[in-house]
Amino acid sequence: MNLTEFNQSDRCEHFSCPERSVSPAVYILLYVCSAAVVLLTVCGNLLIIISVFHFKQLHTPTNMLVLSLAVSDFLIGAFVMPLMLSWTIESCWIFGRGFCTIFWLIDGFLTVLSIYNIALIAVDRYLALSNPFLYTNTVSSRTMCIVIYSNLLVCVVYNTAFYYFNGTFTSFVMCPGECFLFLNEVWSVIDLVYSFIFPLSVIIILYTRVFVIAKKHATAIRELNNHTQPKTQKITSHSMKSERKAAKVLGILVSVFLVCLLPYFIYSLLGNVTELQTETIHKVLIMLYLNSTINPFIYALFYSWFRRCIQLIITLRIFQTDSALINVLS
């Protein structure tokens, strides 16, 4: 969401859509590259959605959160990225006032939803590592679905209140060729805290705890291996490897997310202090959206079950009888 307040009358008075300064070949290349990014985002996250939804072996609490994240990333790729990339290439909003309002409504909702999905994944991994027995006995796929739906409802309520009390629904005014939100100072601060500072604090603090706990577990298991039989040692070594891998993947997922989010977070803090150009705003937002493109590649790189699922989906074996029972974790 755009947290900067704009001097509306001044911008409308001096604004006009600039003419394209690039050659037709570069112009076409920009659209081709944009279409490729959108296609990768949509298809990559669609593969995750199909995999987790179809194969029963993947119906675990953690994977429910992965599914929720993939859905939000898929929707960002399908409905937000095309409009933003086109706006950036054209240097002008060409879709009219109605689509401008819809764009910011969808962008605000999906961005916050994706951020809180990442935060919930960090919470899930922290609980699983800090108290695995309690986690196994109390957290089920059904419980996680309730958490996901509750998160969805909270995001809907917040975004509805945000746009309503900020006056966007009743006093939204757009300059010709521009598409910006005009936020009051109070809601700028509230949105910054709710959308970024709070979830980022949760993510950073809990992932730090996950790293410390995983390291302690690895040390304990290594010491236990020195006093156990080879068979037990093999089992504990496999457990240690799984914990390390889970912590590593979570770390990469969160790190990539923070890298993509950091420019927009800085912009959100400085947006009311400095005058930023439209091109800068676009680049910062696109950087944020690219996190939705990268996430599926993280799973493909580190999880053999996802690569196995992709193979089954591409070869259409998921349409075979009882394909949902195929062992994809072996």
Backbone torsions as a table, in degrees:
resi	resn	phi	psi	omega
1	MET	NA	144.9	-178.6
2	ASN	-81.5	114.9	-174.7
3	LEU	-94.2	-1.4	-176.6
4	THR	-86.0	137.0	173.2
5	GLU	-88.5	133.8	-177.6
6	PHE	-110.7	144.4	171.9
7	ASN	-75.6	94.3	-167.3
8	GLN	-61.1	-47.5	-175.9
9	SER	-64.5	-40.9	179.5
10	ASP	-65.1	-44.4	-177.4
11	ARG	-66.4	-41.8	-179.4
12	CYS	-66.1	-33.5	-177.3
13	GLU	-70.3	-35.9	-174.3
14	HIS	-103.3	-3.1	-173.0
15	PHE	-89.0	141.6	169.3
16	SER	-155.1	146.9	-177.7
17	CYS	-67.7	124.7	179.9
18	PRO	-73.3	150.0	175.9
19	GLU	-75.6	149.0	-179.2
20	ARG	-65.9	133.8	-179.6
21	SER	-106.8	9.2	-179.2
22	VAL	-106.1	158.5	180.0
23	SER	-73.5	159.4	179.0
24	PRO	-57.6	-35.4	-179.7
25	ALA	-65.1	-44.1	178.3
26	VAL	-66.3	-39.5	178.9
27	TYR	-58.9	-46.6	179.0
28	ILE	-66.1	-40.7	179.7
29	LEU	-61.6	-39.2	178.6
30	LEU	-62.2	-41.1	178.7
31	TYR	-69.9	-36.3	177.6
32	VAL	-64.7	-45.0	178.6
33	CYS	-64.1	-39.5	178.2
34	SER	-64.0	-42.5	178.7
35	ALA	-63.4	-36.8	179.1
36	ALA	-65.7	-41.6	178.7
37	VAL	-63.8	-44.7	179.0
38	VAL	-62.3	-42.7	-179.4
39	LEU	-64.0	-42.5	178.0
40	LEU	-62.7	-41.6	-179.6
41	THR	-64.1	-48.9	-177.2
42	VAL	-66.1	-49.7	-176.6
43	CYS	-68.8	-41.5	-179.6
44	GLY	-61.2	-46.8	179.7
45	ASN	-72.9	-30.0	176.4
46	LEU	-64.8	-36.8	177.2
47	LEU	-63.4	-40.3	177.2
48	ILE	-64.9	-43.1	-179.7
49	ILE	-60.7	-47.3	-179.4
50	ILE	-64.0	-42.2	-177.4
51	SER	-61.5	-53.2	-177.0
52	VAL	-68.8	-37.3	-178.0
53	PHE	-72.2	-35.3	-172.0
54	HIS	-86.4	-47.8	-172.7
55	PHE	-85.0	118.2	-175.3
56	LYS	-63.4	-27.4	-179.8
57	GLN	-65.5	-19.3	-178.6
58	LEU	-96.6	4.7	-179.2
59	HIS	-81.7	67.6	178.7
60	THR	-110.8	160.7	179.7
61	PRO	-55.9	-45.0	-179.4
62	THR	-62.8	-41.6	-179.4
63	ASN	-69.1	-22.0	173.3
64	MET	-64.7	-38.0	176.1
65	LEU	-69.6	-38.6	175.9
66	VAL	-61.0	-41.1	177.8
67	LEU	-62.4	-44.3	179.8
68	SER	-62.4	-41.6	177.6
69	LEU	-64.1	-42.3	-179.8
70	ALA	-64.0	-37.3	178.8
71	VAL	-64.6	-46.6	179.1
72	SER	-64.3	-39.6	177.4
73	ASP	-66.7	-38.6	177.0
74	PHE	-60.6	-44.7	-178.9
75	LEU	-67.7	-35.3	174.9
76	ILE	-62.6	-44.2	179.0
77	GLY	-65.8	-33.1	-175.4
78	ALA	-83.6	-35.5	-169.8
79	PHE	-118.3	-22.9	-175.5
80	VAL	-102.4	-50.0	-175.4
81	MET	-59.8	-43.1	-179.7
82	PRO	-58.6	-42.6	-179.1
83	LEU	-68.2	-42.4	-179.5
84	MET	-67.0	-42.5	-180.0
85	LEU	-65.5	-40.4	177.2
86	SER	-64.8	-41.8	177.9
87	TRP	-60.2	-40.9	-179.8
88	THR	-67.4	-43.2	-178.7
89	ILE	-67.6	-43.0	-177.3
90	GLU	-78.4	-17.3	-174.9
91	SER	58.2	26.1	-177.2
92	CYS	-164.1	140.8	177.3
93	TRP	-81.3	117.3	-172.3
94	ILE	-110.8	8.1	-171.6
95	PHE	-103.6	0.6	176.0
96	GLY	88.3	168.6	-175.1
97	ARG	-66.1	-42.5	-178.1
98	GLY	-59.5	-47.7	179.4
99	PHE	-68.6	-27.2	177.3
100	CYS	-63.6	-47.1	178.4
101	THR	-62.0	-46.0	179.7
102	ILE	-62.0	-39.3	-179.2
103	PHE	-58.9	-48.0	-177.8
104	TRP	-71.6	-31.6	175.9
105	LEU	-63.0	-49.3	-179.3
106	ILE	-67.4	-43.1	-179.3
107	ASP	-59.9	-47.7	-178.9
108	GLY	-61.9	-44.2	-178.3
109	PHE	-65.8	-49.8	-175.4
110	LEU	-69.4	-35.9	178.8
111	THR	-64.2	-47.6	178.7
112	VAL	-64.4	-41.0	179.6
113	LEU	-61.4	-43.5	179.3
114	SER	-64.4	-41.5	179.2
115	ILE	-61.9	-44.6	-178.6
116	TYR	-73.8	-25.2	172.2
117	ASN	-64.8	-42.1	176.0
118	ILE	-62.0	-41.4	179.2
119	ALA	-64.0	-40.9	179.5
120	LEU	-66.4	-34.4	176.5
121	ILE	-64.3	-40.8	176.8
122	ALA	-63.4	-42.2	177.4
123	VAL	-62.5	-44.2	-179.3
124	ASP	-60.2	-46.9	-179.0
125	ARG	-67.5	-34.9	178.2
126	TYR	-65.0	-45.8	180.0
127	LEU	-64.9	-39.7	-178.5
128	ALA	-65.5	-34.9	-178.3
129	LEU	-87.6	-34.2	-176.5
130	SER	-75.8	-33.7	179.6
131	ASN	-146.7	75.5	-173.2
132	PRO	-63.0	-34.9	-178.9
133	PHE	-68.6	-45.6	177.8
134	LEU	-64.3	-39.8	179.7
135	TYR	-61.7	-45.5	-178.7
136	THR	-63.7	-37.4	-175.5
137	ASN	-82.8	-22.4	-173.9
138	THR	-112.7	-28.4	-176.6
139	VAL	-100.3	113.7	177.9
140	SER	-116.6	173.6	177.3
141	SER	-62.4	-36.4	177.8
142	ARG	-64.3	-43.9	178.0
143	THR	-61.3	-42.4	-179.1
144	MET	-66.5	-35.0	176.7
145	CYS	-63.5	-38.6	177.4
146	ILE	-63.2	-42.0	178.2
147	VAL	-62.1	-42.8	-179.0
148	ILE	-65.0	-44.9	179.0
149	TYR	-65.3	-36.8	177.6
150	SER	-64.9	-41.9	176.7
151	ASN	-61.4	-41.7	178.2
152	LEU	-61.5	-44.4	-178.9
153	LEU	-64.9	-43.0	179.4
154	VAL	-61.6	-41.9	179.1
155	CYS	-64.2	-40.0	178.5
156	VAL	-64.2	-47.1	-179.4
157	VAL	-62.5	-44.5	-178.9
158	TYR	-62.7	-48.0	-176.7
159	ASN	-67.0	-35.1	175.8
160	THR	-63.3	-46.9	178.5
161	ALA	-64.2	-39.8	-178.6
162	PHE	-59.2	-50.8	-177.5
163	TYR	-74.7	-31.8	-178.6
164	TYR	-71.2	-53.0	-176.2
165	PHE	-74.5	-20.4	174.8
166	ASN	-79.0	-12.0	177.4
167	GLY	88.4	10.2	-176.7
168	THR	-65.0	-37.5	-178.0
169	PHE	-69.2	-29.1	-172.8
170	THR	-107.2	-27.7	-174.5
171	SER	-126.5	29.1	-179.7
172	PHE	-73.1	123.4	179.4
173	VAL	-127.9	133.7	-177.2
174	MET	-124.7	133.2	174.4
175	CYS	-69.6	152.4	176.6
176	PRO	-59.6	124.1	179.1
177	GLY	83.8	1.7	177.1
178	GLU	-119.7	162.1	178.9
179	CYS	-148.4	89.4	-177.1
180	PHE	-129.8	156.6	172.4
181	LEU	-95.9	141.6	176.6
182	PHE	-111.2	101.6	-174.2
183	LEU	-102.6	144.6	173.0
184	ASN	-80.0	164.9	-172.8
185	GLU	-64.2	-38.2	-177.5
186	VAL	-62.5	-49.0	-178.0
187	TRP	-72.3	-23.9	174.1
188	SER	-63.2	-43.2	179.6
189	VAL	-69.4	-45.4	179.8
190	ILE	-59.2	-45.0	-178.5
191	ASP	-66.0	-38.3	179.0
192	LEU	-62.0	-44.0	-179.6
193	VAL	-68.0	-48.2	-175.5
194	TYR	-70.7	-43.0	-172.5
195	SER	-83.4	-24.5	-172.8
196	PHE	-131.3	-56.4	-172.7
197	ILE	-62.1	-48.2	-178.5
198	PHE	-65.0	-54.7	-179.2
199	PRO	-64.5	-34.4	178.1
200	LEU	-65.1	-39.4	177.9
201	SER	-62.9	-43.4	178.3
202	VAL	-61.2	-46.2	-178.0
203	ILE	-62.0	-48.9	-176.5
204	ILE	-66.7	-46.1	-178.3
205	ILE	-64.4	-46.8	-176.5
206	LEU	-70.9	-36.9	178.0
207	TYR	-67.4	-35.1	174.8
208	THR	-60.5	-42.2	177.3
209	ARG	-64.9	-40.4	178.7
210	VAL	-61.1	-42.7	179.8
211	PHE	-62.6	-44.3	-179.6
212	VAL	-64.6	-44.7	-178.8
213	ILE	-65.4	-44.0	179.7
214	ALA	-61.3	-37.9	178.4
215	LYS	-66.6	-41.1	177.7
216	LYS	-63.6	-43.0	178.6
217	HIS	-61.2	-43.2	-179.3
218	ALA	-62.8	-40.2	178.8
219	THR	-66.1	-43.1	179.9
220	ALA	-63.8	-42.4	-179.3
221	ILE	-67.8	-37.5	179.0
222	ARG	-63.6	-40.9	177.9
223	GLU	-68.5	-36.1	178.6
224	LEU	-66.1	-35.1	-179.3
225	ASN	-62.2	-28.1	-178.7
226	ASN	-73.3	-11.0	-176.7
227	HIS	-125.6	19.2	-178.1
228	THR	-124.2	168.0	178.0
229	GLN	-74.0	159.1	-178.4
230	PRO	-54.1	-39.4	-177.6
231	LYS	-65.6	-45.2	178.4
232	THR	-66.3	-36.0	179.6
233	GLN	-63.2	-37.8	179.2
234	LYS	-64.5	-42.0	-179.3
235	ILE	-65.8	-46.7	-178.3
236	THR	-67.7	-34.6	177.4
237	SER	-63.9	-39.7	177.3
238	HIS	-64.5	-39.7	178.6
239	SER	-64.6	-42.5	179.8
240	MET	-63.1	-41.8	179.7
241	LYS	-63.6	-40.3	179.6
242	SER	-64.7	-42.4	179.1
243	GLU	-64.4	-43.5	179.4
244	ARG	-62.0	-41.7	-178.8
245	LYS	-65.7	-42.9	179.7
246	ALA	-62.2	-43.9	178.9
247	ALA	-65.7	-37.5	-179.3
248	LYS	-66.3	-46.1	-179.8
249	VAL	-63.9	-43.4	177.7
250	LEU	-61.2	-40.6	179.7
251	GLY	-62.5	-43.4	179.3
252	ILE	-66.5	-42.9	179.4
253	LEU	-59.1	-47.0	-178.9
254	VAL	-69.7	-39.8	-179.1
255	SER	-63.4	-45.7	177.5
256	VAL	-61.6	-41.2	178.8
257	PHE	-60.9	-44.3	-178.9
258	LEU	-67.0	-38.5	177.9
259	VAL	-62.7	-42.5	179.9
260	CYS	-70.5	-32.9	-175.9
261	LEU	-84.7	-27.5	-172.8
262	LEU	-56.4	-46.6	179.5
263	PRO	-59.0	-40.8	-180.0
264	TYR	-71.5	-32.8	177.3
265	PHE	-64.5	-43.0	177.9
266	ILE	-64.9	-42.2	178.3
267	TYR	-61.6	-39.8	179.6
268	SER	-63.1	-36.3	179.7
269	LEU	-73.8	-35.2	-174.2
270	LEU	-100.2	-6.1	-173.2
271	GLY	-59.9	-34.0	-179.6
272	ASN	-87.0	-3.8	-177.4
273	VAL	-104.1	-40.9	-177.1
274	THR	-114.8	155.3	178.1
275	GLU	-90.8	111.0	-177.6
276	LEU	-103.6	142.3	-179.8
277	GLN	-74.4	156.1	-179.5
278	THR	-59.6	-39.3	-179.2
279	GLU	-61.2	-37.1	178.8
280	THR	-66.1	-42.4	179.0
281	ILE	-60.5	-44.0	-179.4
282	HIS	-61.7	-45.5	-178.6
283	LYS	-62.5	-40.1	180.0
284	VAL	-64.9	-43.1	179.9
285	LEU	-67.1	-42.1	179.3
286	ILE	-62.9	-38.1	176.2
287	MET	-59.8	-40.2	178.4
288	LEU	-65.5	-43.2	-178.6
289	TYR	-67.5	-28.9	-177.8
290	LEU	-63.0	-20.5	175.5
291	ASN	-58.8	-34.5	178.9
292	SER	-68.4	-27.0	177.8
293	THR	-77.9	-37.0	-173.2
294	ILE	-77.4	-34.1	-174.0
295	ASN	-51.1	-48.3	179.9
296	PRO	-59.7	-32.7	179.7
297	PHE	-70.0	-29.6	175.9
298	ILE	-64.5	-44.9	178.9
299	TYR	-66.1	-40.8	-179.7
300	ALA	-65.3	-32.6	-176.8
301	LEU	-77.4	-34.3	-171.2
302	PHE	-111.9	-12.9	-177.6
303	TYR	-117.2	115.6	179.3
304	SER	-67.1	-29.0	-179.8
305	TRP	-65.1	-33.0	179.4
306	PHE	-72.1	-38.8	176.6
307	ARG	-64.7	-38.2	177.1
308	ARG	-63.8	-41.6	179.5
309	CYS	-65.1	-41.1	178.7
310	ILE	-59.6	-42.5	178.9
311	GLN	-61.5	-43.0	-179.5
312	LEU	-68.5	-34.7	-179.6
313	ILE	-72.6	-46.2	-178.0
314	ILE	-64.2	-36.7	179.6
315	THR	-84.0	4.1	176.7
316	LEU	64.3	19.7	178.9
317	ARG	-71.4	-14.3	178.8
318	ILE	-69.7	-13.2	178.2
319	PHE	-88.1	-4.3	177.7
320	GLN	-75.0	158.4	179.4
321	THR	-62.5	135.6	178.9
322	ASP	60.1	24.8	179.3
323	SER	-68.1	-21.3	179.3
324	ALA	-67.6	-17.7	-178.3
325	LEU	-94.5	1.3	-179.8
326	ILE	-61.2	137.3	178.3
327	ASN	-78.3	107.1	-178.7
328	VAL	-101.7	-1.0	-178.5
329	LEU	-96.0	-6.7	-177.5
330	SER	-78.5	NA	NA
